[in-house]
Amino acid sequence: MQPNALIKARLVISSGSVKPDEISAIVGVLPTKTWLQGQPVSRAAKNRYEENGWLLVETNRDNEASPISHAIDRLLSRIPVKNLRMLR
């Protein structure tokens, strides 16, 4: 691994019926990114998202102690405990 490379922990929730704002309400956290079914994947892309999506990202540098576990811990710590139990 390259020194100072970014480690990214991601939580992705996708659904054909549940909208991103509903997911935010359930999870209790504002996402890093959302998208709607049928929306272009990017401005230049011709392909479109097949489902609604909700993304939460936490990054960590690899020069920190246990970079992967720290990124995962920080990601999960952003979600209220009561909501984590509900997501099981």
FIGURO-351513 format. One record per residue (C-alpha): residue in three letters; x, y, z; residue number from 0. Coordinates in steps of 0.25 Angstrom, whole numbers. Last residue first. Example, Ala and Ser with C-alpha at 12.3 -4.5 7.8 and 13.67 -1.06 7.14 Angstrom:
BEGIN
Ser; 55; -4; 29; 1
Ala; 49; -18; 31; 0
# end
This chain:
BEGIN
Arg; -121; -22; 47; 87
Leu; -124; -8; 43; 86
Met; -132; -6; 55; 85
Arg; -120; -9; 64; 84
Leu; -112; 1; 57; 83
Asn; -123; 12; 58; 82
Lys; -123; 11; 74; 81
Val; -108; 12; 73; 80
Pro; -108; 25; 66; 79
Ile; -100; 24; 53; 78
Arg; -88; 33; 52; 77
Ser; -80; 23; 61; 76
Leu; -82; 13; 49; 75
Leu; -73; 21; 40; 74
Arg; -63; 25; 50; 73
Asp; -61; 10; 54; 72
Ile; -60; 6; 40; 71
Ala; -49; 17; 37; 70
His; -42; 13; 50; 69
Ser; -42; -2; 46; 68
Ile; -36; 1; 33; 67
Pro; -26; 10; 38; 66
Ser; -21; 2; 49; 65
Ala; -11; 12; 54; 64
Glu; -10; 24; 44; 63
Asn; -1; 24; 32; 62
Asp; -12; 18; 24; 61
Arg; -20; 31; 24; 60
Asn; -35; 29; 28; 59
Thr; -48; 32; 20; 58
Glu; -62; 31; 24; 57
Val; -73; 29; 14; 56
Leu; -88; 29; 15; 55
Leu; -96; 25; 2; 54
Trp; -111; 25; -1; 53
Gly; -117; 20; -14; 52
Asn; -130; 19; -22; 51
Glu; -129; 7; -32; 50
Glu; -125; 4; -46; 49
Tyr; -116; 17; -47; 48
Arg; -114; 21; -61; 47
Asn; -105; 19; -72; 46
Lys; -102; 29; -83; 45
Ala; -91; 36; -74; 44
Ala; -85; 50; -76; 43
Arg; -92; 56; -65; 42
Ser; -91; 44; -56; 41
Val; -99; 32; -52; 40
Pro; -111; 38; -59; 39
Gln; -123; 37; -51; 38
Gly; -133; 26; -54; 37
Gln; -134; 22; -39; 36
Leu; -130; 34; -30; 35
Trp; -117; 37; -25; 34
Thr; -111; 40; -11; 33
Lys; -97; 44; -6; 32
Thr; -89; 46; 7; 31
Pro; -102; 43; 15; 30
Leu; -109; 51; 26; 29
Val; -110; 41; 38; 28
Gly; -122; 36; 46; 27
Val; -122; 22; 38; 26
Ile; -137; 22; 37; 25
Ala; -139; 37; 33; 24
Ser; -127; 36; 24; 23
Ile; -133; 24; 17; 22
Glu; -146; 32; 15; 21
Asp; -139; 43; 9; 20
Pro; -132; 34; 0; 19
Lys; -145; 28; -6; 18
Val; -150; 14; -3; 17
Ser; -156; 6; -15; 16
Gly; -145; 1; -24; 15
Ser; -135; 1; -12; 14
Ser; -120; 3; -9; 13
Ile; -112; 5; 4; 12
Val; -97; 7; 3; 11
Leu; -88; 8; 15; 10
Arg; -74; 11; 11; 9
Ala; -61; 10; 18; 8
Lys; -50; 17; 10; 7
Ile; -35; 16; 13; 6
Leu; -27; 27; 7; 5
Ala; -12; 25; 3; 4
Asn; -3; 33; 12; 3
Pro; 9; 23; 9; 2
Gln; 5; 14; -3; 1
Met; 0; 0; 0; 0
# end
